[in-house]
Amino acid sequence: LYVEWPHESGIQQLVIEAKLRHGSREKTIEKGFEQTVGYMDKCGTKEGYLVIFDRTPSAKWEEKIFKDEKSANGFKIKIYGM
């Protein structure tokens, strides 16, 4: 999802990528991070968010909910687990 709106400092642009967790959290983040960076590069944005939805029935909420941040090649992405 590409979002753009007026902001007091100019136009704010960002990319939001949503993924369902398949396999390990780390693999899902790795794949989602690469996709988000690709979308950010195409859109010319420097702000991105990756949201991971964990539908594992046996996982507790404490395991599903997290917040992280990852950077590479000038791209900074905030990662949220739900």
ZAGUKE-620401 format. One record per atom (N, C-alpha, C, O): residue in three letters; x, y, z; chain; atom name. Coordinates in Angstrom, 3 decimals. Atoms other than C-alpha are relative to their C-alpha. Layout:
+------+----------+----------+----------+------+------+
| code |        X |        Y |        Z | unit | site |
+------+----------+----------+----------+------+------+
|  ala |        X |        Y |        Z |    A |   CA |
...
+------+----------+----------+----------+------+------+
END
This chain:
+------+----------+----------+----------+------+------+
| code |        X |        Y |        Z | unit | site |
+------+----------+----------+----------+------+------+
|  leu |    0.856 |   -1.163 |    0.000 |    A |    N |
|  leu |    0.000 |    0.000 |    0.000 |    A |   CA |
|  leu |    0.902 |    1.226 |    0.000 |    A |    C |
|  leu |    1.792 |    1.347 |    0.842 |    A |    O |
|  tyr |   -0.741 |   -1.255 |    0.064 |    A |    N |
|  tyr |    1.415 |    3.387 |   -1.003 |    A |   CA |
|  tyr |   -0.918 |    1.093 |    0.541 |    A |    C |
|  tyr |   -2.062 |    1.224 |    0.108 |    A |    O |
|  val |    0.796 |   -1.063 |   -0.625 |    A |    N |
|  val |    0.210 |    6.321 |    1.108 |    A |   CA |
|  val |    0.735 |    1.319 |   -0.198 |    A |    C |
|  val |    1.946 |    1.409 |    0.004 |    A |    O |
|  glu |   -0.566 |   -1.331 |    0.185 |    A |    N |
|  glu |    0.754 |    9.996 |    0.327 |    A |   CA |
|  glu |   -1.037 |    1.019 |    0.482 |    A |    C |
|  glu |   -2.209 |    0.950 |    0.110 |    A |    O |
|  trp |    0.895 |   -1.047 |   -0.457 |    A |    N |
|  trp |   -0.725 |   13.018 |    2.106 |    A |   CA |
|  trp |    0.784 |    1.242 |    0.386 |    A |    C |
|  trp |    1.982 |    1.171 |    0.663 |    A |    O |
|  pro |   -0.681 |   -1.241 |   -0.385 |    A |    N |
|  pro |    0.055 |   16.646 |    2.896 |    A |   CA |
|  pro |    0.387 |   -0.028 |    1.471 |    A |    C |
|  pro |   -0.353 |   -0.525 |    2.320 |    A |    O |
|  his |   -0.517 |   -0.067 |   -1.359 |    A |    N |
|  his |    2.131 |   17.228 |    6.002 |    A |   CA |
|  his |    0.579 |    1.389 |    0.182 |    A |    C |
|  his |    0.935 |    2.043 |   -0.798 |    A |    O |
|  glu |   -0.501 |   -1.349 |   -0.240 |    A |    N |
|  glu |    3.310 |   20.426 |    7.655 |    A |   CA |
|  glu |    1.405 |    0.217 |   -0.556 |    A |    C |
|  glu |    1.786 |    1.351 |   -0.845 |    A |    O |
|  ser |   -1.354 |   -0.123 |    0.554 |    A |    N |
|  ser |    6.838 |   19.696 |    6.395 |    A |   CA |
|  ser |    0.044 |   -0.342 |   -1.488 |    A |    C |
|  ser |    1.128 |   -0.436 |   -2.066 |    A |    O |
|  gly |    0.078 |    0.347 |    1.422 |    A |    N |
|  gly |    5.655 |   18.822 |    2.864 |    A |   CA |
|  gly |   -0.869 |   -1.221 |   -0.203 |    A |    C |
|  gly |   -1.691 |   -1.551 |    0.651 |    A |    O |
|  ile |    0.771 |    1.208 |    0.290 |    A |    N |
|  ile |    4.187 |   15.728 |    1.265 |    A |   CA |
|  ile |    0.680 |   -1.190 |    0.676 |    A |    C |
|  ile |    1.874 |   -1.426 |    0.490 |    A |    O |
|  gln |   -0.531 |    1.203 |   -0.645 |    A |    N |
|  gln |    4.624 |   12.596 |    3.367 |    A |   CA |
|  gln |   -0.400 |   -1.204 |   -0.837 |    A |    C |
|  gln |   -1.561 |   -1.357 |   -1.217 |    A |    O |
|  gln |    0.229 |    1.195 |    0.801 |    A |    N |
|  gln |    4.980 |    9.340 |    1.447 |    A |   CA |
|  gln |    0.541 |   -1.206 |    0.755 |    A |    C |
|  gln |    1.618 |   -1.147 |    1.348 |    A |    O |
|  leu |   -0.467 |    1.215 |   -0.648 |    A |    N |
|  leu |    5.235 |    5.831 |    2.824 |    A |   CA |
|  leu |   -0.606 |   -1.229 |   -0.653 |    A |    C |
|  leu |   -1.599 |   -1.152 |   -1.377 |    A |    O |
|  val |    0.458 |    1.290 |    0.505 |    A |    N |
|  val |    4.792 |    2.189 |    1.941 |    A |   CA |
|  val |   -0.337 |   -0.871 |    1.199 |    A |    C |
|  val |    0.405 |   -0.908 |    2.181 |    A |    O |
|  ile |    0.400 |    0.958 |   -1.023 |    A |    N |
|  ile |    2.919 |   -0.347 |    4.075 |    A |   CA |
|  ile |   -0.165 |   -1.357 |   -0.687 |    A |    C |
|  ile |   -0.937 |   -1.487 |   -1.637 |    A |    O |
|  glu |    0.111 |    1.364 |    0.516 |    A |    N |
|  glu |    3.366 |   -4.067 |    3.353 |    A |   CA |
|  glu |   -0.574 |   -0.881 |    1.105 |    A |    C |
|  glu |   -0.094 |   -0.844 |    2.238 |    A |    O |
|  ala |    0.615 |    0.917 |   -0.963 |    A |    N |
|  ala |    1.173 |   -6.643 |    5.108 |    A |   CA |
|  ala |    0.265 |   -1.431 |   -0.455 |    A |    C |
|  ala |    0.088 |   -1.764 |   -1.626 |    A |    O |
|  lys |   -0.306 |    1.390 |    0.307 |    A |    N |
|  lys |    2.170 |  -10.307 |    5.290 |    A |   CA |
|  lys |   -0.634 |   -0.911 |    1.047 |    A |    C |
|  lys |   -0.728 |   -0.555 |    2.222 |    A |    O |
|  leu |    0.386 |    1.057 |   -0.926 |    A |    N |
|  leu |    0.719 |  -13.446 |    6.822 |    A |   CA |
|  leu |    1.248 |   -0.804 |    0.316 |    A |    C |
|  leu |    2.054 |   -1.095 |   -0.568 |    A |    O |
|  arg |   -1.165 |    0.805 |   -0.377 |    A |    N |
|  arg |    3.281 |  -15.409 |    8.775 |    A |   CA |
|  arg |   -0.171 |   -1.413 |   -0.528 |    A |    C |
|  arg |   -1.175 |   -2.080 |   -0.278 |    A |    O |
|  his |   -0.084 |    1.381 |    0.480 |    A |    N |
|  his |    4.213 |  -18.639 |    7.025 |    A |   CA |
|  his |    1.376 |   -0.489 |    0.404 |    A |    C |
|  his |    2.383 |    0.106 |    0.022 |    A |    O |
|  gly |   -1.280 |    0.487 |   -0.492 |    A |    N |
|  gly |    6.923 |  -20.682 |    8.682 |    A |   CA |
|  gly |    0.479 |    0.860 |    1.152 |    A |    C |
|  gly |   -0.311 |    1.287 |    1.994 |    A |    O |
|  ser |   -0.568 |   -0.737 |   -1.123 |    A |    N |
|  ser |    9.259 |  -18.835 |   10.990 |    A |   CA |
|  ser |   -0.233 |    1.506 |   -0.144 |    A |    C |
|  ser |   -0.421 |    2.021 |   -1.246 |    A |    O |
|  arg |    0.135 |   -1.459 |   -0.017 |    A |    N |
|  arg |    8.908 |  -15.189 |   11.994 |    A |   CA |
|  arg |    1.147 |    0.627 |   -0.793 |    A |    C |
|  arg |    0.935 |    1.560 |   -1.567 |    A |    O |
|  glu |   -1.180 |   -0.560 |    0.643 |    A |    N |
|  glu |   12.452 |  -14.517 |   10.754 |    A |   CA |
|  glu |   -0.088 |   -0.075 |   -1.520 |    A |    C |
|  glu |    0.240 |    0.894 |   -2.205 |    A |    O |
|  lys |    0.134 |    0.163 |    1.458 |    A |    N |
|  lys |   11.793 |  -15.892 |    7.242 |    A |   CA |
|  lys |   -1.081 |    0.920 |   -0.554 |    A |    C |
|  lys |   -0.917 |    1.503 |   -1.625 |    A |    O |
|  thr |    1.072 |   -0.882 |    0.447 |    A |    N |
|  thr |    8.542 |  -13.961 |    6.966 |    A |   CA |
|  thr |    0.476 |    1.451 |   -0.017 |    A |    C |
|  thr |    0.173 |    2.195 |   -0.951 |    A |    O |
|  ile |   -0.539 |   -1.365 |   -0.047 |    A |    N |
|  ile |   10.291 |  -10.747 |    8.014 |    A |   CA |
|  ile |    1.004 |    0.206 |   -1.128 |    A |    C |
|  ile |    0.985 |    1.239 |   -1.797 |    A |    O |
|  glu |   -1.018 |   -0.116 |    1.049 |    A |    N |
|  glu |   13.182 |  -11.398 |    5.625 |    A |   CA |
|  glu |   -0.650 |    0.220 |   -1.373 |    A |    C |
|  glu |   -0.260 |    1.121 |   -2.115 |    A |    O |
|  lys |    0.686 |   -0.120 |    1.292 |    A |    N |
|  lys |   10.869 |  -11.879 |    2.639 |    A |   CA |
|  lys |   -0.781 |    1.314 |   -0.074 |    A |    C |
|  lys |   -0.734 |    2.010 |   -1.088 |    A |    O |
|  gly |    0.781 |   -1.235 |   -0.028 |    A |    N |
|  gly |    8.598 |   -9.000 |    3.653 |    A |   CA |
|  gly |    0.870 |    1.238 |   -0.077 |    A |    C |
|  gly |    0.502 |    2.223 |   -0.718 |    A |    O |
|  phe |   -0.932 |   -1.126 |    0.037 |    A |    N |
|  phe |   11.565 |   -6.682 |    4.197 |    A |   CA |
|  phe |    0.479 |    0.243 |   -1.426 |    A |    C |
|  phe |    0.497 |    1.383 |   -1.892 |    A |    O |
|  glu |   -0.460 |   -0.131 |    1.385 |    A |    N |
|  glu |   12.892 |   -7.375 |    0.694 |    A |   CA |
|  glu |   -1.094 |    0.590 |   -0.886 |    A |    C |
|  glu |   -0.820 |    1.461 |   -1.711 |    A |    O |
|  gln |    1.113 |   -0.519 |    0.799 |    A |    N |
|  gln |    9.454 |   -6.731 |   -0.826 |    A |   CA |
|  gln |   -0.250 |    1.471 |    0.313 |    A |    C |
|  gln |   -0.455 |    2.277 |   -0.595 |    A |    O |
|  thr |    0.264 |   -1.382 |   -0.397 |    A |    N |
|  thr |    8.957 |   -3.533 |    1.155 |    A |   CA |
|  thr |    1.066 |    0.937 |   -0.545 |    A |    C |
|  thr |    0.744 |    2.019 |   -1.035 |    A |    O |
|  val |   -1.088 |   -0.810 |    0.562 |    A |    N |
|  val |   12.373 |   -2.185 |    0.126 |    A |   CA |
|  val |   -0.212 |    0.188 |   -1.501 |    A |    C |
|  val |   -0.019 |    1.288 |   -2.019 |    A |    O |
|  gly |    0.252 |   -0.094 |    1.441 |    A |    N |
|  gly |   11.521 |   -2.949 |   -3.507 |    A |   CA |
|  gly |   -1.106 |    0.992 |   -0.313 |    A |    C |
|  gly |   -0.972 |    1.798 |   -1.234 |    A |    O |
|  tyr |    1.105 |   -0.936 |    0.209 |    A |    N |
|  tyr |    8.212 |   -1.069 |   -3.271 |    A |   CA |
|  tyr |    0.427 |    1.431 |    0.321 |    A |    C |
|  tyr |    0.068 |    2.367 |   -0.393 |    A |    O |
|  met |   -0.472 |   -1.330 |   -0.385 |    A |    N |
|  met |    9.878 |    1.856 |   -1.488 |    A |   CA |
|  met |    0.900 |    0.576 |   -1.083 |    A |    C |
|  met |    0.821 |    1.763 |   -1.400 |    A |    O |
|  asp |   -0.896 |   -0.439 |    1.062 |    A |    N |
|  asp |   12.522 |    2.035 |   -4.195 |    A |   CA |
|  asp |   -0.798 |    0.461 |   -1.218 |    A |    C |
|  asp |   -0.506 |    1.509 |   -1.795 |    A |    O |
|  lys |    0.837 |   -0.355 |    1.157 |    A |    N |
|  lys |    9.890 |    2.075 |   -6.958 |    A |   CA |
|  lys |   -0.786 |    1.284 |    0.236 |    A |    C |
|  lys |   -0.970 |    2.078 |   -0.688 |    A |    O |
|  cys |    0.819 |   -1.175 |   -0.332 |    A |    N |
|  cys |    7.822 |    4.742 |   -5.163 |    A |   CA |
|  cys |    0.836 |    1.218 |    0.374 |    A |    C |
|  cys |    0.317 |    2.332 |    0.440 |    A |    O |
|  gly |   -0.869 |   -1.104 |   -0.391 |    A |    N |
|  gly |   10.812 |    6.858 |   -4.155 |    A |   CA |
|  gly |   -0.215 |    0.470 |    1.428 |    A |    C |
|  gly |   -0.019 |    1.647 |    1.732 |    A |    O |
|  thr |    0.230 |   -0.358 |   -1.402 |    A |    N |
|  thr |    9.965 |    6.777 |   -0.449 |    A |   CA |
|  thr |    1.154 |   -0.459 |    0.876 |    A |    C |
|  thr |    1.908 |   -1.357 |    0.499 |    A |    O |
|  lys |   -1.019 |    0.390 |   -0.978 |    A |    N |
|  lys |   12.273 |    6.533 |    2.556 |    A |   CA |
|  lys |   -0.643 |   -0.508 |    1.288 |    A |    C |
|  lys |    0.054 |   -0.840 |    2.247 |    A |    O |
|  glu |    0.720 |    0.434 |   -1.198 |    A |    N |
|  glu |    9.588 |    5.530 |    5.060 |    A |   CA |
|  glu |   -0.846 |   -1.222 |   -0.349 |    A |    C |
|  glu |   -1.633 |   -1.191 |   -1.294 |    A |    O |
|  gly |    0.745 |    1.209 |    0.280 |    A |    N |
|  gly |    8.167 |    2.017 |    5.206 |    A |   CA |
|  gly |   -0.374 |   -0.753 |    1.263 |    A |    C |
|  gly |    0.284 |   -0.647 |    2.297 |    A |    O |
|  tyr |    0.525 |    0.799 |   -1.114 |    A |    N |
|  tyr |    6.197 |   -0.295 |    7.467 |    A |   CA |
|  tyr |   -0.309 |   -1.400 |   -0.510 |    A |    C |
|  tyr |   -0.845 |   -1.574 |   -1.605 |    A |    O |
|  leu |    0.305 |    1.393 |    0.292 |    A |    N |
|  leu |    5.929 |   -4.080 |    7.475 |    A |   CA |
|  leu |   -0.832 |   -0.533 |    1.156 |    A |    C |
|  leu |   -0.407 |   -0.491 |    2.310 |    A |    O |
|  val |    0.905 |    0.521 |   -1.022 |    A |    N |
|  val |    3.003 |   -5.634 |    9.336 |    A |   CA |
|  val |   -0.150 |   -1.506 |   -0.228 |    A |    C |
|  val |   -0.558 |   -1.947 |   -1.302 |    A |    O |
|  ile |    0.064 |    1.460 |    0.071 |    A |    N |
|  ile |    3.129 |   -9.377 |   10.069 |    A |   CA |
|  ile |   -1.193 |   -0.480 |    0.827 |    A |    C |
|  ile |   -1.282 |   -0.208 |    2.024 |    A |    O |
|  phe |    1.149 |    0.576 |   -0.702 |    A |    N |
|  phe |   -0.119 |  -11.144 |   10.949 |    A |   CA |
|  phe |    0.279 |   -1.471 |    0.267 |    A |    C |
|  phe |    0.511 |   -2.247 |   -0.660 |    A |    O |
|  asp |   -0.267 |    1.377 |   -0.417 |    A |    N |
|  asp |    0.401 |  -14.366 |   12.894 |    A |   CA |
|  asp |   -1.326 |   -0.640 |    0.389 |    A |    C |
|  asp |   -1.916 |   -0.295 |    1.413 |    A |    O |
|  arg |    1.283 |    0.671 |   -0.265 |    A |    N |
|  arg |   -2.665 |  -16.606 |   12.727 |    A |   CA |
|  arg |    0.188 |   -1.390 |    0.605 |    A |    C |
|  arg |   -0.726 |   -2.214 |    0.567 |    A |    O |
|  thr |   -0.274 |    1.287 |   -0.625 |    A |    N |
|  thr |   -1.021 |  -19.544 |   14.513 |    A |   CA |
|  thr |   -0.909 |   -0.170 |    1.216 |    A |    C |
|  thr |   -0.790 |    0.589 |    2.177 |    A |    O |
|  pro |    0.953 |    0.141 |   -1.098 |    A |    N |
|  pro |   -3.799 |  -20.845 |   16.804 |    A |   CA |
|  pro |    0.654 |   -0.282 |    1.355 |    A |    C |
|  pro |    0.142 |    0.149 |    2.389 |    A |    O |
|  ser |   -0.621 |    0.376 |   -1.275 |    A |    N |
|  ser |   -1.404 |  -22.219 |   19.438 |    A |   CA |
|  ser |    0.912 |    1.093 |    0.573 |    A |    C |
|  ser |    1.335 |    0.993 |    1.725 |    A |    O |
|  ala |   -0.902 |   -1.057 |   -0.481 |    A |    N |
|  ala |    0.715 |  -19.038 |   19.715 |    A |   CA |
|  ala |   -0.742 |    0.952 |    0.938 |    A |    C |
|  ala |   -1.894 |    1.316 |    0.702 |    A |    O |
|  lys |    0.575 |   -0.950 |   -0.945 |    A |    N |
|  lys |    0.085 |  -16.748 |   22.658 |    A |   CA |
|  lys |    0.165 |    1.407 |   -0.550 |    A |    C |
|  lys |    1.037 |    1.654 |   -1.384 |    A |    O |
|  trp |   -0.067 |   -1.387 |    0.456 |    A |    N |
|  trp |   -0.523 |  -13.026 |   22.119 |    A |   CA |
|  trp |    1.375 |    0.612 |    0.262 |    A |    C |
|  trp |    1.861 |    1.422 |   -0.527 |    A |    O |
|  glu |   -1.324 |   -0.536 |   -0.331 |    A |    N |
|  glu |    2.795 |  -12.268 |   23.815 |    A |   CA |
|  glu |    1.032 |   -0.374 |   -1.059 |    A |    C |
|  glu |    2.013 |    0.344 |   -1.253 |    A |    O |
|  glu |   -0.906 |    0.434 |    1.061 |    A |    N |
|  glu |    4.516 |  -14.194 |   21.012 |    A |   CA |
|  glu |   -0.321 |    0.689 |   -1.327 |    A |    C |
|  glu |    0.574 |    0.905 |   -2.144 |    A |    O |
|  lys |    0.436 |   -0.591 |    1.267 |    A |    N |
|  lys |    2.503 |  -12.573 |   18.203 |    A |   CA |
|  lys |    0.269 |    1.500 |   -0.073 |    A |    C |
|  lys |    0.561 |    2.025 |   -1.148 |    A |    O |
|  ile |   -0.125 |   -1.453 |   -0.017 |    A |    N |
|  ile |    2.802 |   -8.935 |   19.267 |    A |   CA |
|  ile |    1.462 |    0.392 |    0.192 |    A |    C |
|  ile |    2.091 |    0.004 |    1.176 |    A |    O |
|  phe |   -1.374 |   -0.488 |   -0.130 |    A |    N |
|  phe |    6.174 |   -7.285 |   18.641 |    A |   CA |
|  phe |    0.180 |    1.250 |   -0.855 |    A |    C |
|  phe |   -0.640 |    1.563 |   -1.718 |    A |    O |
|  lys |   -0.366 |   -1.199 |    0.749 |    A |    N |
|  lys |    7.806 |   -4.142 |   17.300 |    A |   CA |
|  lys |    1.502 |   -0.047 |   -0.218 |    A |    C |
|  lys |    2.261 |   -0.341 |    0.705 |    A |    O |
|  asp |   -1.415 |    0.045 |    0.329 |    A |    N |
|  asp |   11.154 |   -3.944 |   15.524 |    A |   CA |
|  asp |    0.271 |    1.028 |   -1.100 |    A |    C |
|  asp |   -0.651 |    1.645 |   -1.634 |    A |    O |
|  glu |   -0.397 |   -0.906 |    1.074 |    A |    N |
|  glu |   13.069 |   -1.846 |   13.032 |    A |   CA |
|  glu |    1.222 |   -0.588 |   -0.682 |    A |    C |
|  glu |    2.106 |   -1.145 |   -0.031 |    A |    O |
|  lys |   -1.105 |    0.569 |    0.760 |    A |    N |
|  lys |   15.434 |   -2.872 |   10.266 |    A |   CA |
|  lys |    0.379 |    0.985 |   -1.096 |    A |    C |
|  lys |   -0.488 |    1.604 |   -1.713 |    A |    O |
|  ser |   -0.490 |   -0.919 |    1.022 |    A |    N |
|  ser |   17.608 |   -0.826 |    7.911 |    A |   CA |
|  ser |    0.956 |   -0.719 |   -0.936 |    A |    C |
|  ser |    1.673 |   -1.640 |   -0.544 |    A |    O |
|  ala |   -0.960 |    0.497 |    0.986 |    A |    N |
|  ala |   19.513 |   -1.588 |    4.723 |    A |   CA |
|  ala |    0.011 |    0.941 |   -1.187 |    A |    C |
|  ala |   -1.042 |    1.379 |   -1.652 |    A |    O |
|  asn |   -0.167 |   -0.822 |    1.198 |    A |    N |
|  asn |   20.876 |    0.484 |    1.850 |    A |   CA |
|  asn |   -0.770 |    1.315 |    0.054 |    A |    C |
|  asn |   -1.313 |    1.758 |   -0.958 |    A |    O |
|  gly |    0.679 |   -1.287 |   -0.134 |    A |    N |
|  gly |   19.377 |    3.703 |    3.197 |    A |   CA |
|  gly |   -1.491 |   -0.095 |    0.229 |    A |    C |
|  gly |   -2.148 |    0.935 |    0.377 |    A |    O |
|  phe |    1.429 |    0.195 |   -0.261 |    A |    N |
|  phe |   15.902 |    2.225 |    3.723 |    A |   CA |
|  phe |   -0.185 |   -0.417 |    1.444 |    A |    C |
|  phe |    0.495 |   -1.323 |    1.926 |    A |    O |
|  lys |    0.315 |    0.359 |   -1.376 |    A |    N |
|  lys |   14.478 |    2.109 |    7.239 |    A |   CA |
|  lys |   -1.465 |   -0.439 |    0.049 |    A |    C |
|  lys |   -2.357 |    0.289 |   -0.386 |    A |    O |
|  ile |    1.345 |    0.566 |   -0.041 |    A |    N |
|  ile |   11.438 |   -0.081 |    7.859 |    A |   CA |
|  ile |   -0.342 |   -0.368 |    1.430 |    A |    C |
|  ile |    0.425 |   -1.054 |    2.106 |    A |    O |
|  lys |    0.513 |    0.375 |   -1.311 |    A |    N |
|  lys |    9.430 |   -0.366 |   11.056 |    A |   CA |
|  lys |   -0.846 |   -1.249 |   -0.188 |    A |    C |
|  lys |   -1.668 |   -1.322 |   -1.102 |    A |    O |
|  ile |    0.652 |    1.295 |    0.114 |    A |    N |
|  ile |    8.139 |   -3.896 |   11.627 |    A |   CA |
|  ile |   -0.880 |   -0.222 |    1.230 |    A |    C |
|  ile |   -0.442 |   -0.058 |    2.369 |    A |    O |
|  tyr |    0.953 |    0.253 |   -1.077 |    A |    N |
|  tyr |    5.055 |   -4.746 |   13.670 |    A |   CA |
|  tyr |   -0.603 |   -1.387 |   -0.173 |    A |    C |
|  tyr |   -0.977 |   -1.779 |   -1.279 |    A |    O |
|  gly |    0.629 |    1.310 |    0.004 |    A |    N |
|  gly |    3.732 |   -8.179 |   14.594 |    A |   CA |
|  gly |   -1.327 |    0.059 |    0.726 |    A |    C |
|  gly |   -1.470 |    0.744 |    1.739 |    A |    O |
|  met |    1.353 |    0.027 |   -0.576 |    A |    N |
|  met |    0.091 |   -8.868 |   15.368 |    A |   CA |
|  met |   -0.545 |   -1.407 |   -0.020 |    A |    C |
|  met |   -1.671 |   -1.640 |    0.421 |    A |    O |
+------+----------+----------+----------+------+------+
END
